[in-house]
Amino acid sequence: MPAGKGFADLVFIPRNDKPAMIIELKWNQNVETALTQIKEKRYPKGLEKYKNQLLIVGINYDSKTKKHICHIEKYQ
C-alpha cells in the first residue's frame, strides 16, 4: 500500500471496530529503526481514517540468535 514516502511492508485494514496496523519488517537491525521508518516516511498518511485506532508495529529478526523482537505502539 503506497503511503507517505514509500511502501509499508504489511498493512492490515479491519472490517469491524478493530484497529488498523502498519507493520515494518527488519533483518539484523533494530526494532526502533522499523518504527522510525514508519513515522519518518509517513506511512500512516494512507490510513488517516483510522487515526484514533492505528497501531504501528516494528519486527526485527536477528539471524545470529534466530530471535524475533517486536514492538507495538498506538500511533498518535
Residue pairs with C-beta under 8 A, 6 or more apart in sequence:
1 7
1 8
1 11
1 46
2 46
3 11
3 22
3 42
3 43
3 44
3 45
3 46
3 47
4 41
4 42
4 43
4 44
4 45
4 46
5 40
5 41
5 42
6 41
6 43
8 22
8 23
8 24
8 38
8 43
8 46
9 23
9 24
9 25
10 21
10 22
10 23
10 25
11 20
11 21
11 22
11 23
11 46
11 47
12 20
12 21
12 23
13 20
13 47
13 50
14 20
14 50
17 53
18 53
19 50
19 53
19 54
19 55
19 74
20 47
20 50
20 53
20 54
20 55
21 54
21 55
21 56
21 57
22 38
22 43
22 44
22 47
22 54
22 55
22 56
22 57
22 75
23 56
23 57
23 58
23 59
24 34
24 35
24 37
24 38
24 43
24 56
24 57
24 58
24 59
25 34
25 59
25 60
25 61
26 33
26 34
26 58
26 59
26 60
26 61
27 60
27 61
27 63
28 60
28 61
28 62
28 63
28 64
29 60
30 60
31 58
31 59
31 60
31 69
31 70
31 71
32 58
32 71
33 58
33 60
34 57
34 58
34 59
34 60
34 71
35 56
35 58
35 71
35 73
37 43
38 44
38 56
38 58
39 56
43 56
44 51
44 54
44 56
44 75
47 54
51 75
54 74
54 75
55 72
55 73
55 74
55 75
56 72
56 73
56 75
57 70
57 71
57 72
58 70
58 71
59 68
59 69
59 70
60 68
60 69
60 70
61 67
61 68
62 68
62 69
